[in-house]
């Protein structure tokens, strides 16, 4: 059974969002990392790149698959998790402690399109 944390928002494409003011901290869910297996590479955008809700901003690669990362919100990337460049397996160790990007949101109402923990848990059962 995958771990789903209360207090986060989730997309149907298995990204999570932690809202900190106008910043969205974005990572992938425990379910996603389990499905991928051992993650070997995280492709991330650059700081100051714009991301658009519903469009890909990077990818995860594992020994068995590659999977696009879909942005749950629109805005500008203000930080990337550089630790993942050298240690992509941190996502396997704890998918919620190891975020991928932080985005300054351009439209916070997009958060209304995301799932709460209970709704996300249902789609991953």
For each residue, the residues with C-beta under 8 A, 3 or more apart:
1:
2: 29 30 31 34 124
3: 30 95 96
4: 10 29 30 31 117 120 121 124
5: 8 16 96 117
6: 117
7: 18 117
8: 5 16 17 18 96 117
9: 16 17 19 72 111 114 115 116
10: 4 14 15 16 17 29 114 115 116 117 119 120
11: 14 15 16 17 70 72 114 115
12: 115 123
13: 70 72
14: 10 11 28 29 31 32 35 124
15: 10 11 26 27 28 29 32 69 70 71 72
16: 5 8 9 10 11 26 27 28 29 95 96
17: 8 9 10 11 24 25 26 72 73 111 114
18: 7 8 24 25 99
19: 9 23 24 25 108 111
20: 23 24 25
21:
22: 104 105 108
23: 19 20 78 102 103 104 105
24: 17 18 19 20 72 73 75 102 103 105 111
25: 17 18 19 20 99 102
26: 15 16 17 71 72 73 99 100 101 102 103
27: 15 16 91 95 96 98 99 100
28: 14 15 16 32 33 60 69 91 95 100
29: 2 4 10 14 15 16 32 33 95 96 120 124
30: 2 3 4 33 34 95 96
31: 2 4 14 34 35 124
32: 14 15 28 29 35 36 60 67 95
33: 28 29 30 36 39 91 92 95
34: 2 30 31 37
35: 14 31 32
36: 32 33 39 60 62 64 65 67
37: 34 62 63 64 65
38: 62 63 89 92
39: 33 36 42 60 61 62 88 89 91 92
40: 61 62 63 88 89
41: 60 61 88
42: 39 58 59 60 61 81 84 85 88 91 100
43: 58 59 60 61 69
44: 57 58 80 81 84 85 100 101
45: 49 51 57 58 77 80 101
46: 49 77 80
47: 77 78 79 80
48: 76 77
49: 45 46 57 76 77
50: 74 75 76 77
51: 45 55 57 71 73 74 75 76 77 101 103
52: 55 71 74
53: 71 72 73 74 107 110 113
54: 70 71
55: 51 52 70 71
56: 59 68 69 70 71
57: 44 45 49 51 69 70 71 77 101
58: 42 43 44 45 68 69 100 101
59: 42 43 56 66 67 68 69
60: 28 32 36 39 41 42 43 66 67 69 88 91
61: 39 40 41 42 43 65 66 67 88
62: 36 37 38 39 40 65 66 67
63: 37 38 40
64: 36 37
65: 36 37 61 62
66: 59 60 61 62
67: 32 36 59 60 61 62
68: 56 58 59
69: 15 28 43 56 57 58 59 60 100
70: 11 13 15 54 55 56 57
71: 15 26 51 52 53 54 55 56 57 74 103
72: 9 11 13 15 17 24 26 53 110 114
73: 17 24 26 51 53 103 105 107 110 111
74: 50 51 52 53 71 103 105 106 107 110
75: 24 50 51 103 104 105 106 107
76: 48 49 50 51 103 104 106
77: 45 46 47 48 49 50 51 57 80 101 102 103
78: 23 47 102 103 104
79: 47 101 102
80: 44 45 46 47 77 84 100 101 102
81: 42 44 84 98 99 100 101
82: 85 86
83: 86 87 90 98
84: 42 44 80 81 87 88 90 91 98 100
85: 42 44 82 88
86: 82 83
87: 83 84 90
88: 39 40 41 42 60 61 84 85 91
89: 38 39 40 92 93
90: 83 84 87 93 94 97 98
91: 27 28 33 39 42 60 84 88 94 95 98 100
92: 33 38 39 89 95
93: 89 90 97 98
94: 90 91 97 98
95: 3 16 27 28 29 30 32 33 91 92 98
96: 3 5 8 16 27 29 30
97: 90 93 94
98: 27 81 83 84 90 91 93 94 95
99: 18 25 26 27 81 102
100: 26 27 28 42 44 58 69 80 81 84 91
101: 26 44 45 51 57 58 77 79 80 81
102: 23 24 25 26 77 78 79 80 99
103: 23 24 26 51 71 73 74 75 76 77 78
104: 22 23 75 76 78
105: 22 23 24 73 74 75 108 110 111
106: 74 75 76
107: 53 73 74 75 110
108: 19 22 105 111
109: 112
110: 53 72 73 74 105 107 113 114
111: 9 17 19 24 73 105 108 114
112: 109
113: 53 110
114: 9 10 11 17 72 110 111
115: 9 10 11 12 119 120 123
116: 9 10 119 120
117: 4 5 6 7 8 10 120 121
118: 121 122
119: 10 115 116 122 123
120: 4 10 29 115 116 117 123 124
121: 4 117 118 124 125
122: 118 119 125
123: 12 115 119 120
124: 2 4 14 29 31 120 121
125: 121 122
